[in-house]
Amino acid sequence: MVTTTTAKSRHISFEKIPVEQYASPAAASLQAAYEIAQLIRDKQAKGERAVLGLATGSTPKRVYKELIRLHREEGLSFKNVTTFNLDEYFPMQPGAVQGYRHFMQENLFNHIDIDQANCHIPDGSIPTELVRSHGEQYETMIADAGGIDFQLLGIGRNGHIGFNEPGSHSSSVTRLITLDMATRMDAAAEFGGIANVPKKAITMGIGTIMKARKIILLAWGENKAAIVRQAVEGPVTEFVPASWLQAHGQVKFMMDDACAGELTRNKTPWLIDQVMWDRGMIKKAVTHLAVSLQKPILKLTNNDYNENGLSDLLVLYGQAYDINIEVFNWLQHTITGWPGGKPGADDTNRPERAMPVQKRVLLFSPHPDDDIISMGGTFQRLVDQGHEVHVAYQTSGNIAVADDEAFRFIRFVTDFNQQFGISNKEADAIYKKAARFLQEKAKGEKDIEELRYVKGIIRRGEALNTCRFTGVPEERIHFMNLPFYETGQVEKKPLGEEDYLLTKQLIEKIKPHQVYAAGDLADPHGTHKVCLDAILEAMKRLRSETYMKDCWLWLYKGAWAEWDIHQIEMAVPLSPDQVLKKRTGIFKHQSQKDGVVFQGSDSREFWQRAKERNKATADLYNLLGLAEYAAMEAFVKWEY
């Protein structure tokens, strides 16, 4: 820990690696691309070659996109550039769509003027007995090129850099390594399931990476926040391979606000500098103190504040009791069994307005099951309490249906027709075409159109079943099928004007008093974030409309994370019966049970995740001294 002080404030840094924090991944990517471009130009001016170490995966894609733009629009040449990629799956054929050679060609090399003979990627197709010598040759090629000038890195959820999994030594070199299960699960989407992900990879070693003259590590999103904090603020340990970078003299981490959320500078900023003690900061500090000490808020003492860096609050309030009672009341006022507002009640201290008594509610669901998983209890209450609830399913969710599940439905149609003597040559042809495709389908191959449609129909039917179960009539169910999603692959298109227009038109049609949307930016596939961006842009365009002045936007989180307690502005308690009913609603999505295609890092089924997450929120309120409930769903009001 480094400490500097001035007469006006304290400045304490817990960060052992320089960190640059940006509002968005796009902003950080532009800066990283600028630094790479500057290095290339500086080398060009000296008549030297620039040697780049490159990474793959979703994290650096925006960097490569900007480098392509700089080449096309600003004349940045790559003729003096030599590249060495960090890693490659093993075994992996050079032309495979999941391979990193294909990735680099699609995302960078094919779009710039680099000599591809100078682009080096570990060969995942060589025999196992030659891997060791291949690694030695790779090290020799890097040395012969003069070493790496600039190394671009990402970070895995377990702290890996390259494919250097936990346990990798600081002196390790290019070698074959067995992949951690967490790493393989993160790659499952690209391979069409965990069973298809290779178990090994060839990777540059920690020692190889540390020899680079400059290193930038990029990290985005809430799901990387915890491991980034360990790497930046924790001890150097082989169990967090990225922590080895603390010993490098020219390294920095570039991250977005969401990824930086667990750093001390953001989690407990009062420990490193003076802060503005507004309501949000006070609530954050006091709830953090209570949770850290495992004490109800009303039992916090003056000593608790003084001993944990919060003496400034005592100066403002005088006594712990006065702080405690105010924060306790703030939390108490977030709890409501009336998410649409309680008719005839004084709503001064309630999270939602009492009027109008019957509200038009538009519930956006990125996938066809996020509504019931994320806010099923609240969903049911809004219907039961007489509000006009509309549900908008933003994407088809078709890629999340297993092949055998889709084939089962196709076979059902043909068997049904045969049983009842219905002649349908088209259905028979689709059945034969699907059977032939699935028999020959390569790992990760894009589905044929007919199969994608069937998968979409399956998820549509499950969503309709859920809405019938909760009591939403069919005319209030909207299947948007936003175009950005409909690629048939994990990789989606950027949001386009049609996505914005479809979202805007639906809001205009319903003129809602309440909008619910997924604010779960920890979604590892990014669909929730893209869907939220479409909603925010549409609402921004509609801001001047009179009805929008009465429209409140509430954000829920999905199956991946929950709001921090200080962020919650509406908490809807669920009884044990409501918890069971929510679980039954989730069960309507049969294609997402018992081993879904994109399980993520959590092996639990979605109903288990939802149950335990909602219980944890209720337990946290109870720990802080509030009423005990079986479960709670939490929301944040978003100012758009």
Protein Blocks (a to p, Z undefined) as FASTA:
>chain_A
ZZdddfkbccddfbfbdcdddfbfklmmmmmmmmmmmmmmmmmmnopacdddddedjklm
mmmmmmmmmmmmnopafklpccddfbdcddddfklmkbmklmmmmmmmmmcccdfklpcc
ddfkbcfklmmmmmmmmmmmmmmnnpafbdcddddfkopahjbdghiafkbccddddddf
klmmmmmmmnopaklpcfbdcdddfklmmmpmbdcdddedjklmmmmmmmmmmccdfklm
mlmmmmpcbbcddddfklmmmpmklmmmmlmoccdddfklmmmmmmmmmmmnopafklpc
fklmmmnopammmmmnopaklmmmmmmmmmmmmpccblnopehiafklgcbdfbdfbdcd
ddddfblmlmmmmmmmmmmmmmmnopacddddfbgolmmpcfklmmmmmmmmmmmmmmno
pacfklmmmmmmmmmmmmmocghiacdfklmmmmmmmmmmmmmmmmmmnopafklcccfk
paklmnopabdcdddfklmmmmmmmmmmnopabdcddfbfkbmnlmmmmmmmmmmmmmmm
mmmpmklmmpccdddddfkbccdfklpmbdcdddfklmmmmmmmmmmmmmlgghiabloj
blbdfklmmmmmmmmmmmmmmmnopacdfbdcddddddZZ
